[in-house]
Amino acid sequence: MKLSLTASARTALLASFSLVFLLSGCPAGQSKQTQAAQGGASKTSRISQELSRDFKAISQGVTPTVVSISTISKDAPKLKTESRLEREKFNDPHGFSHPPTDRDKESGLGSGVVVDAAKGYVLTNHHVVENAGEIEVSLPNGKTFQARIVGVDPPSDLAVIQLENANNLQAAVLGDSEKIRVGEWVLAIGSPFGLESSVTAGIISAKSRADIGVADFEDFIQTDAAINPGNSGGALVNIKGEVIGINTAIASRNNGYMGIGFAIPSNLARKVMDSLIAHGRVIRSQLGVLIGPADELILKSLKIPVDTPGILVMDVFPDSPAAKVGFKKYDLITGLNTQPVSEVQMFRNQIALTAPGSQVQVKLLRNGQTLTLAPVLREMSAENANPFEPARPEALKKLDFEVQALTPQLRKQMGLPLDLEGILVAKLKPESEAYQQGLRAGDLITEANRQSVGNVQDFYAQLNQMGSEKVLLLNVIRNQQSLIVALKIP
C-alpha cells in the first residue's frame, strides 16, 4: 500500500501563507489585484481540500495497521508503560523531571505497528512491554488478541510481539527513512491516553537527533506532529503512506505535547526487528574504541583544519578489533566504508548493526596523514550492551543508575568550567535506589568515596574496589552547588 499527495497539495502550506487578502469595496483601480487575491484564495481553498482528502486517504490506509497495547505487570496490578519513558527521558541533563503519580502506576497503554499480517508480528517500543506478564492487543476494528514477546532490545528501545491466533490483519509498509527530508509532511498514528486510532499531522523538524537519553543507540527523527503519552510504539507515516518511524518519546515540561516528539527511524527499526524475529535478540558488532566529538579546540591542538568533519578516538581497548589493526588514541575518524563520518551516534549505530565477522574500511587522520584501517568486527558480548564502555559494576546495577563521560560538547552545553572534571549521571528512574536516596540525573560526580573521579573508568574502578562496604559517598555538582550524597547499596 502506497499513497501519495498530488503535486498541488504539496504546495498547500506555502500557498496558504503567501496570500494577501484584500478588503472588499476597494477602489476601481485595485479591482485586478482584488480579483487576483480572490482567485488565489479560491486556489488555496482547492489545494487545502485536496490536502485534506489526501490526509484522509493516508489515515484510512494506515490506521488499520496500528494497534493499541495494554499490559499487566508481572509484579504489579498494572504497568504504566508511558510514564517510564517520560521518567527516563526527562530525568537526564537535557530534559525535565516529572515524578510519577498513583495514576501512572495503574494504567498500561501503548501502541504498536503490524509488520507481518500472516504471522501476527507487531513492532513496538521495549518500554511499552517491559516487565509485562500479560499483553492484550486491540485492533482498530475492536477485535482483541493476547500476545507474547518475541524479543526485546533495550539498547534501541524496540520490541517485537506476536498476536496469538490472529487473522485478517493488515500490515504496514516500512519506508526508507534515509530518504526523508526536513520539512516534509508526516502523520503520527497511535493511542494517546488510550484514545485508539488517533491521527495528528506535522512536519519533520530534524533528523539524526542523539543524546536524548531514551536509549543507548539513538538516531531519532524529530517531529512537531502531536505525540502524547500512549503514542509510544505507534507509527510516524510519510505522505506515501509508508511508516518511516516508530514514535518513542516527547520533550515536555508538563507531560504533554509541546511540539517536540521523537521517532526511531524505520531503517534502524527494521534491522532490529529482523534480528529479534530471527534470533530473539539483536546481534551487534563492536570495534573496541571509545569515541567522542572533535570540537574546534581539539582539532586545533591536533593541528587539523577546524572545518574537518570527523570523530575522535579517545581510547582503544586492549585485544579489540581496533587494537589489532593499529587504531591509536587521538586518531580522527573521517570515514566508514564509502560514507563520511561526522557524528558519534551514527558511527556507533553503523558499527553495531554491521554483521559480526565483517571487515570494514575506516578512514582516519593521524599526524597529518590519511590512513585506512580494515578491522574485522566481532560480536558484542551479551553482558556488555555498550561496545564502547566497560561493563557496569554490580553496585551500580543495584543502585540502578547510569553514568556517562563529560564530553567537550556536554561541558559546553551545561556551561561547566574547563578545569572541572567528573562524570554525569545520565539515566535515573524515580523508583531507583539512587533517586530515592537523593541522586539526580544531570548531577556531575566529582568524587567517589573521597577519591577524585576523572572519567567513567575511574568511577567503575572505585566501585569495584569497595568490597564489603555498603555506602557509596559521592560529591556532586548540582545547579552550581557542591553537595554530598550518601548512597546505601542494597
N, C-alpha and C positions, 0 to 999 in steps of 0.2 A: 504494500500500500504506500503510494507516494502521492502527495498532494502538493500543488504549487500555486502561488499567488499570481495573478495577472500582472503584467508589466505596469499597468496604470495603477494598480492597487499598491504596488511597492513604492510609488511616489506620493502616496496619500499624505504621509506625515509632513514631507517637505511642502507640498502644496497647501496643506491646511494652515501652515504657519507663515506662508508667504503672501497670503491675500490681504488686501487692504479694503475693508468695507466702507463705502461712502454713504453718507446720509441721503435719504430721499429728498426730493424737492431742490436739487442743485440747479444752478443757473443753466440756461440752454447750452452755453459754451462748454459745459462739462458733461454733456449727455453721452459723448463717446466713452469717456472714462467711466461714467456710471454704468453704461451698458457693458463695458469690458469687465468691470468688477462684478456685475450681476452674472455675466457669463462665466467668470471664474468661480463664483460661488456655486453656480449650478454644476460646474465640472467637479469641484471639490466634493459636493454632496454626492455626486455619482460615484466618484472614486471611493469615498468613505463607505458607501453602500456596498461596493464591490469588496472592499477590505473586510467589512463586516461579514459578508457572505463567505469569503474565503476562511476567515477565522472560524466561522460556524462549521464549515466543512471539515477543517482540520480537527476541531474539537470532537465532532461526531465520529470521525475516523479513528482517533487515537484514544479517546476516553474509555472505550470498552477494554483496552489493554492495560489500564491502570487500576489496581485493586487496593482495597483497604485492608490493613493488617492489624489485628488485635492479639495481644499476648497475655498469658497468665504466667507469672514468675514461678520459678522452682521453689523459692523460699519466701514468697510474699503473696498476698491476695491478688495484687495487680502490679504489673511492671510499667512504670512511666517511661515510655521509650523516648519521647522528645525532650523531656526535662534533662535527661542525662546529656544529650547533645548540647543543650543550652548551657549546662554547667561546665562541660568540658570546653566548649567554645569560648565562653565568656570569662572563665577563670584562668586567663593567661595574660601575658604582658600586653597583648594587643586588644583585649576585649573588656567586658564589663561583668561584674559579679551579679548573679541573680539567685538568691538562696531558694532551695526547694520549699514547697508548701505541702500540707497534708493532702491537698487535692492532687498535686503532682504524683504522689506515691500511689494513688488509687486508679488512675487512668492508664491505658496502654494502647495507644493508637499510632499507626504509621501508614506508609503507602508502599507499593511495590509495582513493578512492571513485568508483565508476562513476556517472556523471551522465547519460550518454546511451548506452543499450544499442544502438541502431541504428547509431550512428556510432562507437562504441567509445571515447568520451571518458572520461577519468579525471581527477579533480581531486586534487591532492596539494600538498605544500609545495615551494617552489622549492629549498630546501636539500637535498631528497631527490634531485633530478635535476640539481643544479648540476654543471657540468663533465662530465656523463655522455656517454661515447662510445657506449655500448650500454645499452639498457634492456630488462629482461625482467620481465614481469608474470605472477604466478601467481594463478590463481583458487582459491577455497576447494575446488573440486572436483578440483584437481590439474592442470588444464589450464594451459599456459603460452603466452604470446604475446610477440613482440617489439613494441616501442612506439617511437614518435617523439615529439619535443617539438612541441606545437602553439604554445605560447607560455609565457613565464615572466615573473614580475613580482617582482623582488627587494624593492621597497619594501613589499609586503604579505606576502612570503614565500609566494606561491602560484604554482602552475604547472598547466597542462593538458597531458596527454599523450594520444596516440591509439593504441589497440591495432591491430595490423595483422592483417587477415583474421579478425577476431573474430566470433564468433557465439554465440547462446544466452546472451547476457549479461543480467543483471538490474540495473536502475538504481535507485539510492536516491532517496527523496523528500526534497528540501530543504525544511525547515520555515521558519517565520518566527521568527528569533532575537530580534526585538523583543518577542515575547510571553512569553519565558521569564522566570521569577521565581526569585530566590534561594531555595534550599531544595527546589527540585523535583528529582525523581529523574532521573538520566541514566545511560546506559551508554557506555563507551568501548570501541570495537572497532578492532582493528589487529593488528600483528605484532610485539609487543615481543620484542627479542632474537631475531628470526627465527621466533618461535612464532606461526604463522599462525592467524587467526580466534580470537584471544583476546578474551574479553569480561570487563570489570570494571564494577562498579556504584558509584555515589556520588551526590552531590548537586551542584547549582550553588552554589558557595561565594560568588561575587561576579560582578558584571558590569562591563563598561567598564574593565577594567584596562589602563592605559597605562604608558609609561616602563619597560617590561620590558626593552627593549634588544635585541629579536629583529629587529624590522622598523622601517621609517620610519613606516608607518601602522599604528598599533596600537589595538585596541579589544577586548581579549581577554575571553573567558568563563573564569572560574577555577572549577576543579572539584577535588574530592577523589577522584574515580574514578581508580584506579591507571593512570598513564601512565608508560611506561618507554621507553628507547631502542629505536627501531624502530616506535613508535606514530605517529611523525610522518606526517601526511597521512591518518591514519585518521579514523574517524567518532566524533563525540560525538552521541548519539542521545537524544531525549526519550521520554516514556512513550507517545507516539503512534506511535513507530517512525519519526519524522522526523529527518533529520540536521540538527542545529541548530549544529554547529560542526565545524571541521577541527582535530584535535589537532596541536599545534605545538611546545610547549615545556614543560619542567618546571623547578621550582626545587628544587635538591638540593645537599647537601654531599658526597654520595658517588656521584653519577652515577646514582642510582636513585630509586625512588619514596619521597617523603616527604610525600605528601598535598597537594601543590600542583602542579596542572597547568593549562595554558593552551590554549585553543582559539580559532581565528578564527571569529567569528560567521558563520552561514550567509548572512545578508543581505549582508555585506561580500564574502564569498567568491563569492556569486552574481554580483554586479556585476563583479568582477574576472574571473571565469570567462567571462561573456558577452562581455566586451571582448577577452579573449585569443582566444576562438574566432572572433569576427567580424573582428578586426584583427591578431591575432598579438602584440598589445601592449595595454597599458592606457592609454587616453586620459584624461588627468586635466586638471582646470582649476586655474587659480591666481588668487588675489586680489591678491597682492603686498604683504602685510603680515607683519611679524614679530610674533608674539603670544606671550603668556605668562600665567600665572595672576596674579590680583589678590588678594593677601593683605590681612589686616586693616590692616596698616601703610600699604600703598599706598592703600587706599580712604580711610583717614583723611586722608592727605596730599592726596588729591584732593577732600576734603570730600564724599565719597559715603558714605551709610549702610553700616556694615560688614557688614550682612546682605544686601547687594545682590549677587545672583549675576551673574557675567559674567567676561569675559577681557579682558586689557589689550593695547591696540595699543602695541607697544614701538618700532616703526619702520614707515615707509611707503616702499616702494621707488619711485624715480622712474619715470614713464611707465607705471605699473602700473594695472590697473583700479581699484584702491583710490585711487590718487593722482588719477585723472581725475575722480572724483566727490567728492573732498574729505575723505577719511579723514585724521586727524591723530594724531600721537603723543599718548599719554595718553587717547585715546578708550577708553571701556569698552563692549565689545560685549556686548549683553544678549539679542539675538535674531537668528535667521536664518529668514527667511520667517515661518512661524507658530509656530516652535518656540523655546523659551527656550534660551539658551546659558550654560553654566556650566563646561564642560570644554574645554581647549585641543585635546585629541586628537579629540574628537567633532566640533568645528568644522572642524578640518583635514580630517578624513575626508569630511565632508559637502560641503565646498567642492571637494575634489579629485575626488570621484566625481559631481559635477554636470556635465552636458554643457557643453563649451565653447560660448560664444555665448549661454548662458542668462543672463537677468537675475535677480538675487536681491535680496531685501529684507533689509537688515541694520539692525537697531535698535541704537542706542548712546546712551550718556550722555556729554555734553560740557559742562563748566562748569555743571552743574546742570540742563541742558536735555536733553530726549529728542529725538533725531533719527532719521530713517530715510533711509538712503542706498541707491541702487539701482545698484550696479556691474554691468557686463556681463563675465562671466568669460571669460578667454582660455585657450587650450590651453597647458599646461605644456611648456616646451621639452624636447626629448629629452635634452639634455646636463645638464639640471638637474632631477633627480628630486625634489628638495625645493623646493616653490614658495616657501618662506618663508626660504630662506637662499641666499647667493650660491654660485656654482659652486666646487667644491673645487680648490685649486691642484694643479698637476702633481706637485710634490714630495710633497704629502700622499697622492696616489694611489700613488706609488711606495713610500712607507713603509707604506701600507696600514693606516691607522687613521682614525678619525673623531673629531671634537670636537663639543661642544655647549655652549650658553650656561649659565652658572651662574645658574639662576633662584632667586628667593627660596625656592621650595619645596625645591629641591635643597640650597640652603645650609642650610636648617633641618634637613633630613633627615640631612645629613652633619656637622652641628654646627660649621660654619665661621663664623668671626667676620664681623661685618657689614662691617668695613673691609678684608677680604681680597678682592682682585679676581683674576680669572683665568677660564679656561675648562676644562671637564672632558674628559678622554679618555673617549669614550663607547663605542666599539666597537674591539676589538683582538683579532686572532686570534693564537694561539701560533706559527703558521708565518709571520707577517708580519715584515718587516724591523724595524719599530719594536719589536715584542715581543722579538725575538732580541737587540736592542741595549739592552734594559733598561727600556723604557717599559711601563707597566701601566695597564689600564683602571681608572678612578677617580682617576688622578693629576690634580692640579689644576695646569695650566700657568700660571705667573705671569709668566714672561719667555721670550722667543724671541730668540736672538742678542743678549742683553743689553738688550733693549728690553721695556718693560712690556707685558703683554697684558691688556687690559680686557674685550675681547669677541671674538667669532668673526671679525668683520670686521677687527679689528686684526691678528689672527693670520694671516689669509689675506693681508692686505696685506704683512706682513713676509715671508711665504714667497714672494710674487710678486716681491719686491724683491731676492731672493737672487742672481739672475743665475747666474753660473757656480760659485758656492760649492757645495760638496758636503757640508758638515757643518752640521747644524742643532743649535745649542746651546740646550737648554731648562733652565729652572729649574722644578722641580715640587715640590708639597707632597704627601707620601705618609705616611699614619699620623702626621700632625702633625710630620713632619720635612721639612726643606728639602733637596732633592737636585738635583744637576746631572747631566743625561743628554745625552750627545752622540750624535746620530743621523747616520750616514753615508747620504747619499741615493744610491741605486743609479743 
